[in-house]
């Protein structure tokens, strides 16, 4: 792939394509082809994921899709922006992104004033002992020198809610560009496209422990059901997700969501704003809609979520048998060592603990 080119697709050698023994493909999954986003320098990831797919889903035709490396590639700004604004995402922020700890001291002068950014709180702090409650939004702090104990609570910062401009990291721009290029591939296909990142994992403990471990058979069966019940005009179906979706809306009124039968809702739900792009099925129409928006101006999962919550993308999540309205994260896949082996710095902090302050765009810059 030449730097800056989004539409040119290079034929991969046979070694980069599926050599799985032919297995029977469920009729609901006919025509789906998998594309595995993989950095050329991460051959270890390709070896793991390709072996897993050949073992767990021998029916699936798939190939390696060379990722854009934001560290070394010149990525066109007309396709992927250099920065993004937090205002849309802040409405849905989790307990890490854009958050600060403020004093929880009703009636006192310090009440509501910032103690620390969430990313600045460390386990080994020379000045403070930090003890988080069962409620992850509240904690107790103790000054090591004075022994003074105070209560603090976590909240999304006012700056983040108002719309803070953040630089996209090189890894985020590379990831977004990889998906942007794949949307061009999907837009040219008449059949649905399965997008998988190279840390996708099919074997993991399911949301409902008594169901045991997920595997390729579970993945295939649940994906078959999701596709069977998906509306004909769906744009995206997330196979791994966290955030707000049907039955667990945040801004949307779920009572207005119609069109899915009770049986369908057991395996697929409408998505309002969900994260992760580790695995999703995208239709030709969905890919064309994303490309029609022009520049991707957020981290790619935030961008896709923003299109959905604003009504420009008809997105759904696939539900595993144990997933319900109380489950924050679920689906048919997991991620392999998500926190320990990431090539991407997160400009909003994220669970990896990257510091959002490092990415704040100075006023006037």
C-alpha positions as CSV (number, residue, x, y, z in Angstrom):
1,X,0.0,0.0,0.0
2,X,1.6,3.3,-1.1
3,X,1.5,6.0,1.7
4,X,-1.5,8.1,1.3
5,X,-3.4,5.7,-0.9
6,X,-6.8,4.5,0.4
7,X,-8.4,2.8,-2.5
8,X,-5.7,0.6,-3.9
9,X,-5.8,-3.0,-2.7
10,X,-2.7,-5.2,-3.1
11,X,-3.3,-8.9,-3.7
12,X,-1.7,-10.8,-0.9
13,X,0.4,-13.9,-1.4
14,X,-1.2,-17.2,-0.4
15,X,0.7,-17.2,2.9
16,X,-1.3,-14.2,4.0
17,X,-4.6,-15.8,3.1
18,X,-6.7,-18.6,4.8
19,X,-5.6,-22.1,4.1
20,X,-8.3,-23.6,6.3
21,X,-9.7,-27.0,5.3
22,X,-13.1,-26.3,3.8
23,X,-15.8,-26.7,6.4
24,X,-19.5,-26.2,6.1
25,X,-20.4,-22.5,6.2
26,X,-23.8,-21.7,7.8
27,X,-26.2,-20.3,5.2
28,X,-26.6,-17.0,7.1
29,X,-22.8,-16.4,6.8
30,X,-22.4,-17.2,3.1
31,X,-20.3,-14.6,1.3
32,X,-18.8,-13.1,4.5
33,X,-15.0,-12.6,4.2
34,X,-12.7,-11.8,7.0
35,X,-9.9,-9.2,6.8
36,X,-7.4,-9.2,9.7
37,X,-5.8,-5.9,10.4
38,X,-2.1,-6.6,11.2
39,X,1.0,-4.4,11.4
40,X,3.8,-6.0,9.3
41,X,6.2,-5.7,12.3
42,X,3.8,-7.7,14.4
43,X,4.2,-11.1,12.8
44,X,3.8,-12.7,16.2
45,X,0.2,-11.5,16.3
46,X,-0.5,-12.7,12.8
47,X,0.8,-16.2,13.7
48,X,-1.4,-16.4,16.8
49,X,-4.6,-15.1,15.2
50,X,-4.3,-17.0,11.9
51,X,-3.8,-20.3,13.8
52,X,-6.8,-19.5,16.0
53,X,-9.0,-18.8,13.0
54,X,-8.0,-21.9,11.2
55,X,-8.7,-24.0,14.3
56,X,-11.8,-22.3,15.6
57,X,-13.6,-21.2,12.4
58,X,-12.4,-23.4,9.5
59,X,-15.4,-22.3,7.5
60,X,-14.2,-18.7,7.4
61,X,-12.3,-17.3,4.4
62,X,-9.9,-14.7,5.6
63,X,-6.8,-12.8,4.7
64,X,-4.2,-10.4,6.3
65,X,-4.9,-6.8,5.7
66,X,-1.6,-4.7,6.2
67,X,-2.3,-2.0,8.8
68,X,-1.2,1.6,8.4
69,X,1.7,2.2,10.7
70,X,1.2,5.7,12.1
71,X,4.8,5.8,13.3
72,X,6.4,5.6,9.9
73,X,3.6,6.3,7.3
74,X,2.5,9.7,6.0
75,X,-1.3,9.5,6.6
76,X,-3.4,11.9,4.6
77,X,-5.0,14.5,6.9
78,X,-8.0,14.7,4.5
79,X,-8.7,11.1,5.5
80,X,-7.6,11.1,9.2
81,X,-7.5,14.3,11.2
82,X,-4.5,15.3,13.5
83,X,-6.8,16.1,16.4
84,X,-10.3,15.6,17.8
85,X,-12.8,17.2,20.1
86,X,-14.1,15.5,23.2
87,X,-17.6,17.0,23.3
88,X,-19.6,14.2,21.8
89,X,-17.7,11.4,23.5
90,X,-17.7,13.1,26.9
91,X,-21.5,12.4,27.2
92,X,-20.6,8.7,27.2
93,X,-17.3,8.8,29.0
94,X,-16.4,5.8,31.2
95,X,-14.7,5.9,34.6
96,X,-11.3,6.7,33.1
97,X,-11.5,8.9,30.0
98,X,-11.3,12.6,30.7
99,X,-11.9,12.1,34.4
100,X,-10.7,14.0,37.5
101,X,-10.9,13.3,41.2
102,X,-12.5,16.2,43.1
103,X,-13.0,16.7,46.8
104,X,-16.3,15.4,48.2
105,X,-16.7,17.7,51.2
106,X,-20.2,19.2,51.3
107,X,-20.3,22.5,53.1
108,X,-16.6,23.0,52.9
109,X,-14.7,25.4,50.7
110,X,-12.8,22.7,48.9
111,X,-16.0,20.8,47.9
112,X,-15.9,20.1,44.1
113,X,-12.4,21.4,43.6
114,X,-9.9,19.2,41.7
115,X,-7.6,17.0,43.7
116,X,-5.9,15.2,40.7
117,X,-6.5,14.0,37.2
118,X,-7.5,10.3,37.2
119,X,-4.5,9.5,35.1
120,X,-2.2,11.1,37.8
121,X,-3.3,8.8,40.6
122,X,-0.6,6.3,41.3
123,X,-0.5,3.2,43.5
124,X,2.8,4.3,44.9
125,X,2.3,8.0,45.8
126,X,4.8,9.6,48.2
127,X,2.3,12.1,49.5
128,X,-1.1,10.3,49.5
129,X,-2.6,6.9,50.3
130,X,-5.5,6.3,47.9
131,X,-8.2,3.8,48.7
132,X,-11.0,3.3,46.2
133,X,-14.5,2.3,47.3
134,X,-16.6,-0.5,45.9
135,X,-18.2,2.3,44.0
136,X,-15.3,3.1,41.5
137,X,-16.4,6.7,41.4
138,X,-15.6,7.4,45.1
139,X,-12.5,7.0,47.2
140,X,-10.8,8.0,50.4
141,X,-7.4,9.7,50.5
142,X,-5.0,10.1,53.4
143,X,-2.1,12.6,53.6
144,X,0.9,10.5,54.6
145,X,2.5,13.4,56.6
146,X,-0.6,14.9,58.4
147,X,-2.7,11.7,58.4
148,X,-5.7,13.9,57.3
149,X,-8.3,11.8,55.6
150,X,-10.6,13.2,53.0
151,X,-13.2,11.9,50.6
152,X,-13.0,12.3,46.8
153,X,-15.2,11.5,43.9
154,X,-14.5,11.0,40.2
155,X,-16.2,13.0,37.5
156,X,-15.8,13.8,33.9
157,X,-13.9,17.1,33.8
158,X,-15.7,20.3,32.8
159,X,-13.1,20.9,30.1
160,X,-13.7,17.5,28.6
161,X,-17.5,18.0,28.7
162,X,-17.2,21.4,27.1
163,X,-15.1,20.1,24.3
164,X,-11.4,19.7,24.8
165,X,-9.2,19.4,21.7
166,X,-6.9,16.4,21.8
167,X,-4.1,15.4,19.5
168,X,-4.5,11.9,18.0
169,X,-1.5,9.7,18.8
170,X,0.4,8.2,15.9
171,X,-1.0,4.8,16.8
172,X,-4.6,6.1,16.8
173,X,-4.1,7.7,13.4
174,X,-2.6,4.5,12.0
175,X,-5.5,2.4,13.4
176,X,-8.1,4.8,12.1
177,X,-6.5,4.8,8.6
178,X,-6.4,1.0,8.6
179,X,-10.1,0.9,9.1
180,X,-10.7,3.7,6.7
181,X,-8.9,1.8,4.0
182,X,-10.9,-1.3,4.9
183,X,-14.2,0.6,4.5
184,X,-13.1,1.2,0.9
185,X,-12.7,-2.5,0.5
186,X,-16.1,-3.2,2.1
187,X,-17.8,-0.5,0.0
188,X,-16.6,-2.3,-3.2
189,X,-18.0,-5.7,-2.0
190,X,-21.6,-6.7,-2.5
191,X,-21.4,-9.2,0.4
192,X,-20.9,-8.3,4.1
193,X,-17.3,-7.8,5.4
194,X,-15.9,-9.1,8.7
195,X,-13.3,-6.8,10.1
196,X,-11.0,-8.3,12.8
197,X,-8.1,-6.8,14.6
198,X,-5.1,-9.1,15.2
199,X,-5.7,-9.2,19.0
200,X,-9.2,-10.7,18.6
201,X,-9.8,-13.7,20.8
202,X,-12.4,-16.4,20.4
203,X,-11.7,-18.4,23.5
204,X,-12.5,-16.7,26.8
205,X,-14.7,-16.9,29.9
206,X,-18.3,-15.9,29.0
207,X,-20.4,-13.3,30.8
208,X,-22.4,-16.1,32.4
209,X,-19.8,-18.3,34.2
210,X,-22.0,-21.4,34.1
211,X,-21.8,-21.3,30.3
212,X,-18.1,-22.0,30.4
213,X,-15.6,-20.9,27.8
214,X,-16.4,-19.3,24.5
215,X,-14.8,-20.9,21.4
216,X,-15.2,-21.0,17.6
217,X,-18.4,-23.0,17.7
218,X,-20.0,-20.5,20.1
219,X,-18.7,-17.6,17.9
220,X,-20.2,-19.2,14.8
221,X,-23.5,-20.1,16.3
222,X,-24.1,-16.6,17.8
223,X,-22.9,-14.8,14.7
224,X,-25.3,-16.9,12.6
225,X,-28.1,-15.9,14.9
226,X,-27.1,-12.2,14.8
227,X,-27.0,-12.2,11.1
228,X,-30.3,-14.1,10.9
229,X,-32.1,-11.5,13.0
230,X,-30.3,-8.4,11.7
231,X,-32.4,-5.9,9.8
232,X,-31.7,-5.9,6.1
233,X,-30.6,-2.3,6.3
234,X,-28.1,-2.7,9.2
235,X,-24.8,-0.9,8.7
236,X,-22.5,-2.3,11.5
237,X,-22.8,-5.2,13.9
238,X,-20.2,-5.1,16.7
239,X,-19.0,-8.6,17.8
240,X,-17.1,-7.3,20.8
241,X,-18.2,-4.1,22.6
242,X,-18.5,-2.0,25.7
243,X,-20.8,1.0,26.3
244,X,-24.4,1.9,25.7
245,X,-26.7,-0.2,23.5
246,X,-30.3,-1.3,23.3
247,X,-31.7,-2.1,26.7
248,X,-29.0,0.1,28.3
249,X,-29.4,3.4,26.6
250,X,-28.0,6.6,28.0
251,X,-29.5,9.4,25.9
252,X,-31.8,7.7,23.5
253,X,-35.3,6.7,24.8
254,X,-35.3,2.9,24.4
255,X,-39.1,2.9,24.3
256,X,-38.9,4.4,20.8
257,X,-36.6,1.7,19.5
258,X,-38.8,-0.7,17.5
259,X,-38.2,-3.3,14.8
260,X,-36.6,-6.2,16.7
261,X,-38.7,-9.0,18.0
262,X,-38.2,-10.4,21.5
263,X,-36.5,-13.4,19.9
264,X,-34.1,-11.2,17.9
265,X,-33.2,-9.1,21.0
266,X,-31.7,-12.3,22.6
267,X,-28.9,-12.1,20.1
268,X,-28.8,-8.6,18.7
269,X,-29.5,-5.1,20.1
270,X,-29.4,-1.5,18.7
271,X,-26.2,0.4,19.6
272,X,-26.3,3.9,20.8
273,X,-22.6,4.5,21.6
274,X,-20.2,1.6,22.0
275,X,-16.5,1.2,21.9
276,X,-13.9,-1.1,20.4
277,X,-13.3,-2.1,16.8
278,X,-11.7,-5.5,17.5
279,X,-14.4,-7.3,15.5
280,X,-17.4,-6.1,13.5
281,X,-19.4,-7.0,10.5
282,X,-20.0,-4.0,8.1
283,X,-22.4,-3.9,5.2
284,X,-21.6,-2.3,1.8
285,X,-24.1,0.5,2.7
286,X,-22.5,1.0,6.1
287,X,-19.0,1.3,4.6
288,X,-20.3,3.8,2.0
289,X,-21.9,5.9,4.7
290,X,-18.7,6.1,6.7
291,X,-16.7,7.1,3.7
292,X,-19.2,9.7,2.7
293,X,-18.6,11.6,5.9
294,X,-15.1,12.4,4.6
295,X,-12.5,12.9,7.3
296,X,-12.4,10.5,10.3
297,X,-11.9,13.1,13.0
298,X,-11.8,11.0,16.2
299,X,-10.2,7.8,17.3
300,X,-11.9,5.3,15.0
301,X,-14.1,3.5,17.6
302,X,-15.3,6.9,18.9
303,X,-15.9,8.1,15.3
304,X,-18.0,5.1,14.5
305,X,-19.9,5.4,17.8
306,X,-20.5,9.1,17.2
307,X,-22.0,8.4,13.8
308,X,-24.4,5.9,15.4
309,X,-25.5,8.1,18.3
310,X,-26.2,10.9,15.9
311,X,-28.3,8.7,13.7
312,X,-26.0,8.5,10.7
313,X,-25.1,4.9,11.1
314,X,-27.5,2.0,12.0
315,X,-25.3,0.0,14.4
316,X,-26.0,-3.1,16.5
317,X,-24.2,-5.3,19.0
318,X,-24.2,-9.1,18.9
319,X,-25.2,-10.5,22.2
320,X,-23.8,-13.7,23.7
321,X,-26.2,-16.0,25.6
322,X,-25.1,-14.6,29.0
323,X,-25.2,-11.0,28.0
324,X,-28.0,-8.9,29.4
325,X,-28.9,-5.2,30.2
326,X,-26.6,-5.2,33.3
327,X,-23.5,-6.2,31.3
328,X,-21.3,-3.2,30.4
329,X,-19.0,-5.2,28.0
330,X,-19.8,-8.3,26.1
331,X,-20.3,-9.9,22.7
332,X,-18.8,-12.9,20.9
333,X,-15.1,-12.0,21.1
334,X,-12.6,-10.7,23.6
335,X,-9.2,-9.1,23.1
336,X,-5.8,-10.9,23.7
337,X,-3.8,-9.0,26.4
338,X,-5.6,-5.7,25.6
339,X,-3.9,-3.8,28.4
340,X,-0.5,-5.4,28.3
341,X,0.3,-5.5,24.6
342,X,-1.0,-2.5,22.8
343,X,0.8,-0.6,20.0
344,X,-1.5,2.4,20.5
345,X,-1.3,5.3,22.9
346,X,-4.8,6.5,23.8
347,X,-5.2,10.2,23.7
348,X,-8.2,10.0,26.1
349,X,-6.3,7.9,28.7
350,X,-8.2,4.7,28.4
351,X,-7.7,1.7,30.7
352,X,-4.1,1.5,29.7
353,X,-3.5,4.6,31.8
354,X,-2.1,6.9,29.1
355,X,-2.2,10.5,30.3
356,X,-4.7,12.7,28.5
357,X,-2.7,15.8,29.5
358,X,0.0,14.7,27.1
359,X,-2.4,15.1,24.2
360,X,-4.2,18.4,25.0
361,X,-4.0,20.8,22.1
362,X,-3.0,24.2,23.5
363,X,-5.4,27.1,22.8
364,X,-4.5,28.8,19.5
365,X,-2.3,26.0,18.4
